[in-house]
Amino acid sequence: MKRTGKQIRKLHWLLLVVLTLQLLQGLFTLRNAPVQLLRVEDGWLDLQGEETDGLFQLEGRWEFYPEALYTSEDFAAGRTGQPAGEEVSPSDYAYGTHRLRIRATPGAYYAICGFSVDYATRVFANGSQVAVFGNPAETAEGFVPRVGYMTLPMCAGEDGIIELVVQYGNYAHKDGGHIPVLYLSTPQNIEALKAGNDLISLTLSGGLLLLAFYFLINAAMRLRAVYLCLVLCCVLMALRDQNFYIVHLLQGPPLFAY
C-alpha cells in the first residue's frame, strides 16, 4: 500500500520521538552505575556484609500500619498496634504508617532518594524528622496534598540499626499510599544519581522548548491555532519537574528490548 506524504511525515515524527527516548535512556545508563536489587523481608533490610559502594533499589514490603500516624517515639514506647498482613493494601486506607528497619555497620552513613508517597508524606529517620511533603492527617480537613523528590540521610547508631518511619495521607486518589521506587547507597553515589537525573531533566526540558519554538514558527507561518496548542503543551511540559519521566519512563527497559 502506497503511503501518502502526510503518513510519511507522521512516521518521521514517531521515529524521531523513539530515537530521542533511546538516546536519553542511553545517557542515563552512562551517567549512573548499574542498579542492584535489595529485598526487604518482613520490614527488615540487611546491609551487613553488602558492598554498599553500588547503587541499590529497594523492593519488598515494609511493615504497614493502616489508619494510624505513628512516630519513632510511638514505636520505642510500644504504643503501636500490630502491622497489617501482606493482603492489606495501603491504597484502601486514607492514611497510615510504613516502617523499615535496616541492619548496617555501626556508624555507617547512607542516603535514600526517590519520590514521596502519594499524596502527603512525613518521614522520620532514627527519631528525627528528615522530610515532609504536605500534611498527612487523620481527617480530610487537615490533609494537605503535596508530592516531591526527596533525599533521606541516614546514619547507623552503635547498635547498627537504622529505623525509617513514613507517614502518608491519601484523600486524593485510590492508588496512593504505597512506598514508591527508592534508591539506597552512599551519600556520594546518591548525589551522583541526582546529578545524572538533573542532566537528563535539563536535556528533556531543552528539547521540549526547542520543539515549542518550532511549533511557534509554524503557527506564525501557517496561521493555524493547532500549533499554538502544541506550543502551550510543550512549554508546560518543559517547565515541570522532569524527574517523574526519568524514573518511570527512562529507567524502564529499552524500547527495543523485546
C-alpha positions as CSV (number, residue, x, y, z in Angstrom):
1,M,0.0,0.0,0.0
2,K,1.4,3.4,-1.0
3,R,1.8,5.8,1.8
4,T,0.8,9.5,1.5
5,G,3.1,12.3,2.2
6,K,1.1,13.1,5.4
7,Q,1.6,9.5,6.7
8,I,5.3,9.6,5.9
9,R,5.7,12.8,7.9
10,K,3.9,11.2,10.9
11,L,6.2,8.2,10.7
12,H,9.2,10.5,10.7
13,W,7.9,12.3,13.8
14,L,7.3,8.9,15.6
15,L,10.8,7.7,14.7
16,L,12.3,10.9,16.0
17,V,10.5,10.5,19.3
18,V,11.6,6.9,19.7
19,L,15.2,7.7,18.9
20,T,15.2,10.6,21.3
21,L,13.9,8.4,24.2
22,Q,16.5,5.8,23.4
23,L,19.3,8.5,23.4
24,L,18.1,9.8,26.8
25,Q,17.9,6.3,28.2
26,G,21.5,5.6,27.0
27,L,22.6,8.9,28.6
28,F,21.1,7.8,31.9
29,T,22.8,4.4,31.7
30,L,26.2,6.0,31.0
31,R,25.8,8.6,33.9
32,N,25.0,6.1,36.6
33,A,26.2,2.8,37.9
34,P,24.2,-0.4,37.4
35,V,21.3,-0.7,39.8
36,Q,21.1,-3.8,42.0
37,L,18.0,-5.0,43.9
38,L,17.9,-5.3,47.7
39,R,15.0,-7.2,49.2
40,V,13.1,-6.0,52.2
41,E,11.9,-9.0,54.3
42,D,9.2,-8.5,56.9
43,G,10.0,-4.9,57.3
44,W,13.8,-5.5,57.7
45,L,16.7,-4.8,55.3
46,D,20.1,-6.4,56.0
47,L,23.1,-4.4,54.8
48,Q,25.7,-6.2,56.8
49,G,28.1,-7.9,54.5
50,E,26.8,-5.9,51.5
51,E,29.2,-3.9,49.3
52,T,27.4,-0.6,49.6
53,D,29.5,1.3,47.1
54,G,27.0,0.4,44.4
55,L,23.5,1.7,43.8
56,F,20.6,-0.3,45.1
57,Q,16.9,-0.3,44.5
58,L,14.7,-1.3,47.4
59,E,11.9,-3.8,46.8
60,G,9.6,-5.8,49.1
61,R,7.0,-4.8,51.7
62,W,7.7,-2.6,54.7
63,E,5.7,-3.0,57.9
64,F,2.4,-1.3,57.3
65,Y,0.0,0.2,60.0
66,P,-3.3,1.3,58.5
67,E,-5.3,4.3,59.9
68,A,-2.5,5.3,62.3
69,L,0.1,8.0,62.1
70,Y,2.9,6.7,64.3
71,T,6.3,8.3,65.1
72,S,9.6,6.7,66.1
73,E,8.7,7.6,69.7
74,D,5.5,5.6,69.5
75,F,7.4,2.5,68.3
76,A,10.1,3.0,71.0
77,A,7.4,3.3,73.7
78,G,5.3,0.3,72.4
79,R,2.3,2.5,71.7
80,T,1.6,0.9,68.3
81,G,-0.7,-1.9,67.1
82,Q,0.3,-4.9,65.1
83,P,1.4,-4.5,61.4
84,A,-1.1,-5.5,58.8
85,G,-0.8,-8.6,56.7
86,E,0.5,-8.8,53.2
87,E,-3.0,-9.0,51.8
88,V,-3.8,-5.5,53.1
89,S,-3.3,-2.7,50.5
90,P,-2.3,0.8,51.6
91,S,-4.4,2.2,48.8
92,D,-7.5,1.0,50.7
93,Y,-6.8,3.4,53.6
94,A,-6.8,7.2,53.6
95,Y,-3.8,7.4,56.0
96,G,-1.2,5.1,57.6
97,T,2.4,4.4,58.5
98,H,5.2,2.4,56.9
99,R,8.2,1.3,58.9
100,L,11.5,-0.1,57.8
101,R,14.5,-1.2,59.9
102,I,17.9,-1.6,58.4
103,R,20.8,-3.7,59.9
104,A,24.0,-1.9,58.9
105,T,27.6,-1.4,60.1
106,P,27.6,0.8,63.2
107,G,28.4,4.4,62.3
108,A,27.9,3.9,58.6
109,Y,26.3,6.7,56.6
110,Y,23.8,6.1,53.8
111,A,21.2,8.0,51.8
112,I,17.9,7.1,50.2
113,C,16.3,9.1,47.4
114,G,13.0,8.8,45.5
115,F,9.6,10.3,45.2
116,S,7.4,10.9,48.2
117,V,4.4,8.8,48.9
118,D,1.1,10.0,47.2
119,Y,-0.2,12.4,48.3
120,A,1.3,13.7,51.6
121,T,4.4,12.3,53.4
122,R,6.3,12.8,56.6
123,V,9.5,10.8,57.2
124,F,11.5,10.1,60.4
125,A,14.9,8.5,60.5
126,N,16.1,7.3,63.9
127,G,13.6,9.6,65.6
128,S,14.4,12.8,63.7
129,Q,12.1,14.2,61.0
130,V,14.1,14.3,57.8
131,A,11.4,15.1,55.2
132,V,7.8,16.4,54.9
133,F,5.6,17.0,51.9
134,G,2.2,18.4,52.6
135,N,0.4,17.3,55.7
136,P,-0.7,13.7,56.2
137,A,-3.7,13.8,58.6
138,E,-6.4,11.7,60.1
139,T,-9.1,13.8,58.6
140,A,-9.7,15.2,55.1
141,E,-9.9,18.7,56.5
142,G,-6.4,18.6,57.9
143,F,-4.9,16.9,54.9
144,V,-2.7,19.0,52.6
145,P,-1.6,17.2,49.4
146,R,1.9,17.6,48.0
147,V,4.5,15.4,46.4
148,G,8.1,15.9,45.6
149,Y,11.5,14.2,45.2
150,M,13.2,13.5,48.5
151,T,16.7,12.7,49.8
152,L,16.8,11.0,53.2
153,P,20.1,11.0,55.1
154,M,20.7,8.1,57.5
155,C,23.3,7.1,60.0
156,A,23.5,3.7,61.8
157,G,23.8,4.0,65.6
158,E,26.0,2.0,67.9
159,D,23.7,-1.0,67.5
160,G,23.9,-0.7,63.7
161,I,20.1,-0.2,63.4
162,I,18.5,2.4,61.2
163,E,14.8,3.0,61.6
164,L,12.7,4.7,58.9
165,V,9.1,5.7,59.7
166,V,7.0,7.1,56.8
167,Q,3.6,8.6,57.5
168,Y,1.3,9.2,54.5
169,G,-2.1,10.8,53.8
170,N,-4.2,10.0,50.8
171,Y,-7.6,11.6,50.3
172,A,-6.9,12.4,46.6
173,H,-6.6,9.2,44.7
174,K,-7.4,5.5,45.1
175,D,-3.9,4.3,44.2
176,G,-1.9,6.4,46.8
177,G,-0.2,5.2,49.9
178,H,2.3,2.7,48.5
179,I,6.0,3.1,49.1
180,P,7.5,4.3,45.7
181,V,10.7,3.2,44.0
182,L,13.6,4.2,46.3
183,Y,17.3,4.0,45.8
184,L,19.9,3.5,48.6
185,S,23.7,4.0,48.5
186,T,26.4,6.1,50.0
187,P,25.6,9.9,50.0
188,Q,28.2,10.4,47.3
189,N,26.5,7.9,45.0
190,I,23.1,9.3,45.6
191,E,24.3,12.8,44.7
192,A,25.8,11.3,41.5
193,L,22.5,9.7,40.7
194,K,20.6,13.0,41.2
195,A,23.2,14.9,39.1
196,G,22.6,12.4,36.3
197,N,18.9,12.8,36.6
198,D,19.3,16.6,36.5
199,L,21.3,16.4,33.3
200,I,18.7,14.4,31.6
201,S,16.0,16.6,33.0
202,L,17.6,19.7,31.5
203,T,18.1,17.9,28.2
204,L,14.5,16.8,28.1
205,S,13.3,20.3,29.0
206,G,15.6,21.9,26.5
207,G,14.3,19.6,23.8
208,L,10.7,20.4,24.6
209,L,11.4,24.2,24.5
210,L,13.2,23.8,21.1
211,L,10.1,21.9,19.9
212,A,7.9,24.7,21.2
213,F,9.9,27.2,19.2
214,Y,9.5,25.1,16.1
215,F,5.7,24.9,16.5
216,L,5.7,28.7,17.2
217,I,7.3,29.3,13.8
218,N,4.8,27.0,12.2
219,A,1.9,28.9,13.9
220,A,3.3,32.2,12.6
221,M,3.8,31.0,9.0
222,R,0.7,28.8,8.6
223,L,-1.7,30.8,10.8
224,R,-3.1,27.6,12.4
225,A,-4.3,27.5,16.0
226,V,-3.4,23.9,16.4
227,Y,0.3,24.9,16.5
228,L,-0.3,27.3,19.3
229,C,-1.9,24.5,21.3
230,L,1.3,22.4,20.7
231,V,3.4,25.3,21.8
232,L,1.5,25.6,25.1
233,C,1.7,21.9,25.7
234,C,5.5,21.8,25.1
235,V,6.1,24.8,27.3
236,L,4.0,23.4,30.2
237,M,5.8,20.0,30.0
238,A,9.2,21.7,29.8
239,L,8.6,23.8,32.9
240,R,7.6,20.9,35.2
241,D,9.9,18.6,37.1
242,Q,11.1,16.0,34.6
243,N,12.3,13.5,37.3
244,F,9.0,11.7,37.1
245,Y,9.6,10.8,33.4
246,I,13.2,9.9,34.2
247,V,12.3,7.5,37.0
248,H,9.2,6.0,35.5
249,L,10.0,6.0,31.8
250,L,13.7,6.3,31.0
251,Q,14.8,3.8,33.7
252,G,12.5,1.2,32.3
253,P,13.5,-1.5,29.8
254,P,14.8,-0.2,26.4
255,L,12.1,0.4,23.9
256,F,13.6,-2.1,21.5
257,A,14.3,-4.8,24.2
258,Y,11.6,-7.1,23.0
